[in-house]
Amino acid sequence: MLSDVTRRQLLRTGLAGGSSLALLGAVGRCGFANAKDASNIRLGLVTYLWGQHMSLAEVIASCEKSGLLGVELRTEHQHGVEPSLNENQRSDVAKRFADSPVELIGYGSNCEYHSPDPAQLKKNIEQTKDYIRLMHDCGGTGVKVKPNNLPANVPYEKTVQQIGKALNEVAAYGEGFGQKIRVEVHGSGTSKLSVIRDIFKVADHSNVYVCWNSNDEDLTGEGLEANFKMVQDRLGDTVHIRELNVGDYPYPQLIQLFANLNYEGWFLLEARTNPADKTAAMAEQLQIFNGLKSNAS
């Protein structure tokens, strides 16, 4: 059954029903055209925000219990997976995941490459390399980075070129450690898919990928499908979503677009609410997600 918090959220968004199944039924009536395969899309967790106060053991246990069997660990959270870990501590992180059905998908960093200050740019590139080595040692498969701004008084083309070249550098470095570079569609101005498209014209290394981020900007202009097509050839194996039953982002359409690509990867829950029982809330999101996915298969 839906939690009281979620029930109130659904009332605010006009999606109230007696249960999660009622919501799924409503979604199912929408239908999908030309459905392909969504069976290989899995739901996991970004530890921002529902896992931010959990220890690593609690994150893994919560994922196991809820059925969200993949996790992107974010920097500066209580689980403490940081470059400061020594060799033994990194091996312990790797063992914890190896002993669990939960997969360490990768790392959520705050690294960005738009600053016109060369020292700041270099610092972020080197920090990205630290995270790449960290994930290699801990058993992850990639590092999430982000463009975060288009600085004032700097030509657009110059910033785009700088971000793209930095991504090529860290992508080449990551390839040597078996780590993907996942570029979250994020930031002031840089959340536009047209900007991401332009950055990826420069960032042409095969080891750098777009991490779709389910932003309001995705719906602007000609709409979701047109914006999706701008970057669909560079999509990686991670997608960030918010709660599927809060707000009016068209998740059924988004899942269909990925299903049309026969996508194999992770939709990662990057939640914004604060339910008292995070594990139960995660399990509820999985139920809703599976219903949406079944309609796109």
C-alpha positions as CSV (number, residue, x, y, z in Angstrom):
1,M,0.0,0.0,0.0
2,L,1.1,3.6,-0.5
3,S,2.6,5.4,2.4
4,D,0.8,8.4,3.9
5,V,3.5,10.6,2.6
6,T,3.2,9.3,-0.9
7,R,-0.6,9.4,-0.8
8,R,-0.4,13.1,0.0
9,Q,2.0,13.6,-2.9
10,L,-0.3,11.8,-5.3
11,L,-3.2,14.0,-4.2
12,R,-1.1,17.1,-5.0
13,T,-0.2,15.7,-8.4
14,G,-3.7,14.5,-9.3
15,L,-2.7,10.8,-9.3
16,A,-4.3,9.7,-6.0
17,G,-5.4,6.1,-5.9
18,G,-6.1,3.4,-3.3
19,S,-2.8,1.8,-3.8
20,S,0.3,1.6,-6.0
21,L,-1.6,-0.9,-8.1
22,A,-4.3,1.7,-8.8
23,L,-1.6,4.0,-10.0
24,L,-0.2,1.3,-12.3
25,G,-3.6,0.6,-13.7
26,A,-4.1,4.2,-14.6
27,V,-0.7,4.3,-16.3
28,G,-1.4,1.0,-18.1
29,R,-4.5,2.6,-19.7
30,C,-2.3,5.1,-21.4
31,G,-0.8,2.4,-23.5
32,F,2.3,2.5,-25.7
33,A,2.8,2.4,-29.4
34,N,5.5,0.3,-31.2
35,A,6.7,-1.1,-27.9
36,K,10.0,-2.9,-28.0
37,D,12.0,-4.3,-25.1
38,A,12.3,-2.8,-21.6
39,S,13.1,-6.1,-19.9
40,N,16.8,-5.3,-19.4
41,I,16.2,-1.9,-17.7
42,R,16.8,-2.2,-13.9
43,L,16.0,0.1,-11.0
44,G,18.8,1.1,-8.6
45,L,19.6,3.8,-6.1
46,V,21.6,7.0,-6.0
47,T,22.5,7.6,-2.4
48,Y,21.4,11.2,-2.8
49,L,19.2,11.7,-0.9
50,W,17.6,8.6,0.6
51,G,21.0,7.0,1.4
52,Q,22.9,10.0,2.5
53,H,22.8,9.3,6.2
54,M,23.3,5.5,5.9
55,S,26.5,3.6,6.5
56,L,27.7,1.4,3.7
57,A,26.3,-1.6,5.5
58,E,23.0,0.1,5.8
59,V,23.0,1.1,2.1
60,I,23.6,-2.5,1.0
61,A,21.1,-3.9,3.4
62,S,18.4,-1.4,2.3
63,C,19.0,-2.2,-1.3
64,E,18.9,-5.9,-0.7
65,K,15.6,-5.7,1.2
66,S,13.9,-3.3,-1.2
67,G,15.1,-5.1,-4.4
68,L,17.0,-2.2,-5.8
69,L,20.1,-4.2,-6.6
70,G,22.4,-1.5,-7.9
71,V,23.7,1.6,-6.3
72,E,25.6,4.8,-7.3
73,L,27.5,6.0,-4.1
74,R,27.6,9.7,-3.9
75,T,30.6,11.6,-2.5
76,E,30.5,13.3,0.9
77,H,27.8,11.0,2.3
78,Q,27.9,9.0,5.5
79,H,28.9,5.7,3.9
80,G,32.4,7.3,3.5
81,V,33.6,5.8,0.3
82,E,36.2,8.4,-0.6
83,P,39.7,8.6,-2.1
84,S,41.1,8.8,1.4
85,L,40.4,5.1,1.9
86,N,43.6,3.0,2.0
87,E,44.2,-0.3,0.1
88,N,42.7,-2.5,2.8
89,Q,39.6,-0.3,3.2
90,R,39.0,-0.3,-0.6
91,S,39.3,-4.1,-0.7
92,D,36.7,-4.3,2.1
93,V,34.3,-2.2,0.1
94,A,34.8,-4.4,-2.9
95,K,34.3,-7.5,-0.7
96,R,31.0,-6.2,0.8
97,F,29.6,-5.8,-2.7
98,A,31.0,-9.1,-3.9
99,D,29.3,-10.9,-1.0
100,S,26.0,-9.2,-1.8
101,P,23.5,-9.3,-4.7
102,V,23.8,-5.5,-4.8
103,E,26.0,-4.1,-7.6
104,L,28.3,-1.1,-7.1
105,I,27.4,0.7,-10.3
106,G,29.8,3.6,-9.7
107,Y,30.5,6.9,-8.0
108,G,28.6,10.2,-8.0
109,S,31.1,12.9,-8.0
110,N,30.8,16.7,-8.1
111,C,33.6,17.1,-10.7
112,E,33.0,19.8,-13.3
113,Y,35.1,21.3,-16.1
114,H,33.6,24.7,-17.0
115,S,35.7,27.0,-14.8
116,P,37.7,29.6,-16.7
117,D,40.4,29.3,-14.0
118,P,43.0,26.8,-15.3
119,A,43.9,25.8,-11.7
120,Q,40.3,24.9,-11.0
121,L,40.0,23.0,-14.2
122,K,43.1,21.0,-13.5
123,K,42.0,20.3,-9.9
124,N,38.7,18.8,-11.1
125,I,40.4,16.7,-13.7
126,E,42.8,15.3,-11.2
127,Q,40.0,14.7,-8.7
128,T,38.2,12.8,-11.4
129,K,41.2,10.6,-11.8
130,D,41.3,9.9,-8.0
131,Y,37.7,8.8,-8.2
132,I,38.4,6.6,-11.2
133,R,41.1,4.8,-9.2
134,L,38.8,4.5,-6.2
135,M,36.0,2.8,-8.2
136,H,38.5,0.5,-9.9
137,D,39.7,-0.6,-6.4
138,C,36.2,-0.9,-5.0
139,G,34.7,-2.9,-7.9
140,G,32.6,-0.1,-9.5
141,T,32.2,0.5,-13.2
142,G,32.3,4.2,-13.6
143,V,32.3,7.8,-12.3
144,K,29.6,10.4,-12.8
145,V,30.7,13.9,-13.5
146,K,28.8,17.0,-14.7
147,P,28.9,20.2,-16.6
148,N,27.6,22.7,-14.2
149,N,27.6,26.2,-15.7
150,L,28.2,28.4,-18.7
151,P,30.3,31.2,-17.2
152,A,29.3,34.7,-18.0
153,N,31.7,36.7,-20.2
154,V,33.1,33.5,-21.7
155,P,32.1,32.6,-25.2
156,Y,29.8,29.6,-25.4
157,E,32.0,27.8,-27.9
158,K,35.1,28.2,-25.7
159,T,33.3,26.7,-22.6
160,V,31.9,23.8,-24.7
161,Q,35.3,23.1,-26.2
162,Q,36.9,23.1,-22.7
163,I,34.4,20.8,-21.2
164,G,34.5,18.4,-24.1
165,K,38.3,18.2,-24.1
166,A,38.4,17.6,-20.3
167,L,35.9,14.8,-20.8
168,N,38.1,13.2,-23.4
169,E,41.1,13.3,-21.0
170,V,39.3,11.7,-18.1
171,A,37.6,9.2,-20.4
172,A,40.9,8.1,-21.8
173,Y,42.3,7.8,-18.3
174,G,39.2,5.9,-17.1
175,E,39.5,3.4,-20.0
176,G,42.8,2.3,-18.6
177,F,41.0,1.3,-15.3
178,G,37.9,-0.1,-16.8
179,Q,35.8,2.9,-15.7
180,K,33.2,4.7,-17.7
181,I,32.7,8.5,-17.6
182,R,29.1,9.3,-17.1
183,V,28.1,12.9,-17.8
184,E,25.0,13.9,-15.8
185,V,22.8,16.4,-17.7
186,H,23.1,19.0,-15.0
187,G,23.7,22.7,-14.2
188,S,22.7,26.2,-15.0
189,G,22.3,26.3,-18.8
190,T,24.0,23.0,-19.2
191,S,20.8,21.1,-18.4
192,K,19.7,21.8,-21.9
193,L,20.0,18.8,-24.2
194,S,21.2,21.0,-27.0
195,V,24.2,22.0,-24.9
196,I,25.0,18.4,-24.0
197,R,24.8,17.6,-27.7
198,D,27.3,20.3,-28.5
199,I,29.6,19.2,-25.7
200,F,29.5,15.6,-27.0
201,K,30.5,16.8,-30.5
202,V,33.8,17.6,-28.8
203,A,33.8,14.8,-26.3
204,D,34.1,12.1,-28.9
205,H,36.0,9.5,-26.9
206,S,34.1,6.2,-26.9
207,N,34.4,5.9,-23.1
208,V,32.3,9.0,-22.3
209,Y,28.5,8.7,-22.0
210,V,25.4,10.8,-21.3
211,C,23.6,10.2,-18.1
212,W,20.0,11.3,-18.6
213,N,18.8,13.3,-15.6
214,S,15.1,13.7,-15.9
215,N,15.1,17.5,-15.8
216,D,12.2,19.9,-16.6
217,E,14.4,21.2,-19.5
218,D,13.9,17.8,-21.2
219,L,10.3,18.9,-22.0
220,T,11.1,22.3,-23.5
221,G,11.1,23.2,-27.2
222,E,9.7,20.4,-29.4
223,G,9.4,18.2,-26.3
224,L,10.8,15.1,-24.8
225,E,11.2,12.9,-27.8
226,A,13.0,15.6,-29.9
227,N,15.3,16.3,-27.0
228,F,16.0,12.7,-26.4
229,K,17.0,12.2,-30.0
230,M,19.7,14.9,-29.6
231,V,21.7,12.6,-27.4
232,Q,20.4,9.1,-27.8
233,D,23.4,7.8,-29.7
234,R,25.7,8.8,-26.7
235,L,23.5,7.4,-23.8
236,G,25.3,5.3,-21.3
237,D,24.2,2.7,-18.9
238,T,22.8,5.0,-16.2
239,V,19.7,7.2,-16.0
240,H,18.8,9.4,-13.1
241,I,15.1,9.7,-12.1
242,R,13.1,11.1,-9.3
243,E,10.2,9.5,-7.5
244,L,7.9,8.0,-10.2
245,N,4.7,9.0,-8.4
246,V,5.6,12.6,-7.6
247,G,5.3,15.5,-10.0
248,D,4.3,15.3,-13.7
249,Y,7.5,14.3,-15.5
250,P,6.4,11.8,-18.3
251,Y,8.2,8.7,-17.0
252,P,6.0,6.3,-19.1
253,Q,7.1,8.1,-22.2
254,L,10.7,8.2,-21.1
255,I,10.8,4.4,-20.4
256,Q,9.2,3.8,-23.8
257,L,11.9,5.8,-25.5
258,F,14.6,3.7,-23.8
259,A,12.7,0.5,-24.5
260,N,12.6,1.5,-28.2
261,L,16.4,1.4,-28.0
262,N,16.3,-2.1,-26.3
263,Y,18.2,-0.3,-23.6
264,E,20.3,-2.3,-21.1
265,G,21.2,-0.4,-18.1
266,W,20.1,1.2,-14.8
267,F,17.4,3.8,-14.0
268,L,18.8,5.1,-10.7
269,L,16.4,6.7,-8.1
270,E,17.7,10.1,-7.0
271,A,14.9,10.9,-4.6
272,R,14.0,14.3,-3.2
273,T,11.4,13.5,-0.6
274,N,12.0,12.4,3.0
275,P,9.9,9.3,3.9
276,A,10.4,7.9,7.4
277,D,11.1,4.4,6.1
278,K,13.5,4.7,3.2
279,T,13.6,1.0,2.5
280,A,9.9,0.7,2.2
281,A,9.8,3.7,0.0
282,M,12.4,2.1,-2.3
283,A,10.4,-1.1,-2.5
284,E,7.3,1.0,-3.4
285,Q,9.2,2.7,-6.2
286,L,10.3,-0.7,-7.6
287,Q,6.7,-1.8,-7.7
288,I,5.7,1.2,-9.6
289,F,8.7,1.0,-11.9
290,N,8.0,-2.6,-12.8
291,G,4.5,-1.8,-13.7
292,L,5.6,1.0,-16.0
293,K,8.3,-1.2,-17.5
294,S,5.9,-4.0,-18.2
295,N,3.7,-1.7,-20.3
296,A,6.8,-0.9,-22.4
297,S,7.8,-4.5,-23.1
